Amino acid sequence: MKTGILEKMTVSLIDGMAHYILTLSEDQIKMNDLVGQHIKMHFNQEIYCSNCNKLIKKVFSSGCCYPCSLKLAACDLCILKPELCHYFKGTCKEPEWGEQNCLIPHFVYIANSSGLKVGITRHTQTPTRWIDQGASSALPIIKVNNRLQSGLVEKLFSSEVNDKTDWRKMLKGPPDPINLNEKREELFMLLGQEIDQLEGVNVLENEKEVNINYPVLIYPEKVTSRSFDKTNIIEGKLLGIKGQYLILETGVLNIRSHSSYKIQLEF
């Protein structure tokens, strides 16, 4: 049995397979090894802010308490909507954090998760970002110098392509195959003139499509969400892992949305 505070699962891509490590404070559990086994998680009714470590009743953005969510740049609205990045206006809540995380190269990519989608990620976060979203394939198509530029490009592409993943559909099985290189060419044909008007855009010509498999034995026909906000104990046979979800025979659990929860894990 392991006890600790949940964090978003650490992911890696090894020989085309997504690998997951679950962190519970000091313990790290290789979750791929538990697929096919019965696991039990017990919520201790304790939640600790991921920033100040204060005992709290409710989690806000990024596992934080409400005061921390208001003051941290990592919890600002522009994290969800990068086209609203306001660093260059001089109003970033934490300029040093912004320099380290926003004023660095970003990729705009297309991916096949629950269907075709467009997204952005820091250049250091591939393929992590794609695995976190449960993408079966992904292709970087544009590189820019900062987060604001990536947000403006993403917003442009979202006029033709979804920028959200349908998580329920994603968890029901692999999506229908999509030729991402063909979709890339179609999008550039449609939006080429608008792209040319944006600053700092570097169109990527030679990137290779990345394909990702997930450790899943059986996908659910019906996706039932489980939450520690509704029950203290969640258990069942672990049928697989995709995105940041544990797929149990009793339902699916989003680990990322339970960051900062203290639990006991039995396996």
Phi, psi and omega in degrees: 000137178240140179232135178174186182264128183293142169230162173307137181297137173281136185234156174208161179243117181235116180051041176082359181250134176286132177241141187236138171236123178266125179260126173238091185055251184273347184266143175234123185247127177283102189287332178303327181290342183266353179298129184099349180258161174277129176235155179224130179240129180241122179276125184276009183062031176232130176231133182238129179305132182289347180259306184258353177067016178286142175291124186229166180263337185215140179267139172250215186297137174056035178073020185260160168286171184297312179301318180293324180295335179279331187259343184271135176296328181294346180252004185288161181300330183290348174289322177279329180234084187298340177292350178262007178309129186239022178302315185288350174272354180081018184244014178298135182295328179222086185306321181295319176297318180298321179296323183281332188245335184250328181268046178227162181302141176233150172257142162259132184225161167246149184213163175243103179246285170254021189135183182291134177216161174246147179204177178229156174201153173297151184296341180272356189252022172257135004266013184309312183300319183291320178294317179303330180267359179073027180287139175273338176204155181207153182213115174292135182237339181215143173239135180231176188270342183203173185294320180302313180298319180296323179294321179293321178292316180300317180298322177297313182292331182291351173288343180241339187224144176300145174247014177232151174263132172280096189296328178293316178294320179301324183277354179272353178147175178298143179285165174299141182301143176227134174277101186292329178294321177294318179296322177302312181296320178299317182292321178292328176294320182286322192243010185306315182295318179293322179297319181298336182276349180272148182274148170072020184268125177245105181288129182269126186259331193239019179288145179261143177295134178258126179254138186230128172253157184235148180283080183234126176277313183218131173272144180285142174287324177236129183268116178247121183277136175248150182210141175287353174284345182246340180209150181275338184236128174232124182211166179150174177291130179279108184272341180169177179221133177207140188062229172249028183252135164271126179262106179256160177294344180260358181143183182246143181238122177276107182294320183299321182286351177250020173303138179089356176278136176268124183225163168252134179242124177246138177207000000 
